[in-house]
Every structure is written in C-alpha cells, then in structure tokens.
Amino acid sequence: CLSIVDLLIIYSYFFFLHWLSWKTMITVLLENVQGFHLIKVNQNFSVEKIEKKKLRTMNETLQYIHLVKKDELHNKLKIFLEKTENINKYLVVQSKKLKNKIEKTINRKNLKIIVKHKIIRKIKEEMEKREKKDRRMMENEKIRHISFSYYNIKLHLGKRKIDLGIIYCLKLSDQVEKTISSQTSKLKEWYSLHFPELSEIVQDNFTYTKLVYKIGKKEDIKIKDLTELVEKDTECKIKSAARLSIGKEFSRGEMECLNFLACQLISYHNLFSRLSLFLDNKMFILAPNISALIGEKIGARLISHSGSMINLCKCPASTIQMFGAENALFKALKQKKATPKFGHIFNSKIISGSKRDGVGKLCRLISGKTALCSRIDALGENKYGGSLGIKYLVEIENKAKQMGHNKAKF
C-alpha cells in the first residue's frame, strides 16, 4: 500500500500537470541539425505555433556541436531567445545543463525553465508526423554529412598525438623482430641438412636468408652470381664448400618450402627496417632531446612504458630509472635482496659500454637528465632541435670519465 506522503506527491504532480496545461500554453525549445525551434504546445500536446532560427552553413552547425559538448550556449541561440517575445511563462528544455546556462545568460523575471523529457519526446513524435518523407531523408543525409565532418575533425586533432603512433610502431617492430629471430633459426636448422657449411661461412642472418633464396639447391650454385650479396672471396669459399658439402639432397617440394620461408623472412626484414626508420623520424619530431641523449629506441620504450609523452614528463627520475625492471624490483624487495639499479636505460650506449662498478651513479645521472629532456620535449615551446640532449650527453661523458669509465663506448 502507498503511504499518505506518496499519495500526496502523486496528487500534487498530476495537479501541477493539469494546471500547467490549462493555465498556460507550454513553450518547448528543440535543437537539431537544422537549427533552433520554439514550439508552442496546448494541453493535448498538439503543436500550434513554431518559430525557427536556422543554422545555414556547415561551419555554424559544427561550431554549435562543439559548444554543446563543452556545455556552452551558442550566441545565436542566446540572441534568438532574447529577441523572441512570444515565450510563455514555462519553457521546456532537454537538459539541466542547458537550463542552467539559459538561466545565467537570459534575464527574464517571469520565465521558469523546466526539464521534462516526456513532453519533448511527444513533441518530437508530433513533429516527425508533420514532416514529409523527402524532407526527413534530406535531414538524415545532413546529419550523416555533419557526423562525418565532426569525426574527421576529431581524427585530425588525434593525429597530433604522435606518441601513440610511436608506441604501436615499437610494439610491432618488437613482434617482427621476434618472428625474424625464431623463423631464421628454423630456416638455418632446416637448410643445414642440405648445405651445413654455409652457416659457418656467413654469420649475418639477413645475408644468410638472401643466399638461401638465391642459391636454392647447392648443385645449381655454379650458375649463380653471388657478388651482389657477398664479397668475391666469400663467394669463392661458398662455391668450394658447396662442391665438397656432406649435406643430403633435398626434394623439389622441400626446396619450394624453404624458398617461400626465405622470401617471407626477407619481407619481414624490409618491414623491420621501415619501422625502424619511421620510429627514428617520429622520435626526432616528438622527443629530439631524449633521442640525442639515450637513443631513439630506448626513448620510445620509455614513452611506451609510461603510456604517453605527457605521462613520461610527469615521472620523477627514480621512476624513469626503474622502467622495465619492475618485476625484478618487487622480487628483490620480497626476498630482501639487493634491488636492481636500472631498467630500459641499461641498453643505452653510455651504460652498456662502461664498467660494472659505479654504474648505479651513472644510471641516476642519465635518468635525471632524461627526466629534464622529457619535460622540455613534452611541455616546452621550443625543443631546440635536440641540442640540449647533446649538451647533457657531453656532460655525462665527462662525468663518466671522471668516475673512471674511460673504456665507455660513447
């Protein structure tokens, strides 16, 4: 059973609606792609009078959509409401935010703004019935066109976020590198059954893959010219080793499979080199000082680990130093052992080429300078073309020499 308070609330609500419908006509504000509509409605929710203000150009409509998203009032809507004198005592709007904005900007003593979704829904249904099919199709086409234009603008703004492109490029290049290493080892194992001496003569994986694709069967090596891939001395060694090879003969099907695998690996190598070039170029645009200090790839790893360039610039030097070594750090803390001193920064040329003793100090120095460079690159108006990164690199080199790291490969 309903309580007396509930019954009073329901009664007062119905009384208000009844009084509202009979006392005055309601004015409803509708906004759509065409413009603004002030609609006068009677007690049966039938439309009696409509006043319109059209948004004529596409730019005006897009500007209005941006203002709606920011919860701001359009100047044309403000002028339209101020000039229109036929607004009744009650104005029904679609949202509370719009209601608050109208109350702040428009000074009308007798005007009361209310939010009633049911009334607006019924008015929209009534308006749709009135509109012709052809006009409705035109409006739908306009909505589609505006939505495409709006999201094109959003995507264009999203293009400025170069750091996302760098993160995806780095992840893809890592995946391609893993694929190359695993498939090259399989290719070597398989082709070594046919020509085992080739892997001892040629150490480079990419050159080995190209030679497998070029040579095919070792019996046909006499006809092949290998000077494009290797030097003449190496070519003579390969040809002499092929004559005395102890490998077994391969069938046509096996050679076709190996050639296809070698072709795939060559395409993966080309993709990896393209991704590396793209990464270097984008890192020079986004973070030239970080690239100059610790290298493009390590800088990209730090950005990827933090999530974005802005997140990286917010991190202190101690956090940047430990990026990539979180698991080892927590394991050391759990087992109460010595904590690691570096993460991704260890792969930089300065640290990897220096002595092991005193590396912790050098790592702290590099992470501190990296934190400064990240703030300059992310928030600075002028990135100085990476000159600050080079300046900090020279300072670190001098410090490393003072600390006794004379054998460091700078």
Secondary structure, 3 states (H helix, E strand, C coil): CCCHHHHHHHHHHHHHHHHHHHHCCEEEEEECCCEEEEEEECCCCCEEEEEEEECCCHHHHHHHHHHHHCCCCCHHHHHHHHHCCCCCCEEEECCHHHHHHHHHHCCCCCCEEEECHHHHHHHHHHHHHHCCHHHHHHHHHHHHHHHHHHHHHHHHHHCCCHHHHHHHHHHHHHHHHHHHHHHHHHHHHHHCCCCCCHHHHCCCHHHHHHHHHHHCCHHHCCCCCCCCCCCHHHHHHHHHHHHCCCCCCCCHHHHHHHHHHHHHHHHHHHHHHHHHHHHHHHHHHHCHHHHHHHCHHHHHHHHHHHCCHHHHHHCCHHHHHHCCCHHHHHHHHHHCCCCCCCCHHHHCHHHHCCCCCCHHHHHHHHHHHHHHHHHHHHHCCCCHHHHHHHHHHHHHHHHHHHCCCCCCCC
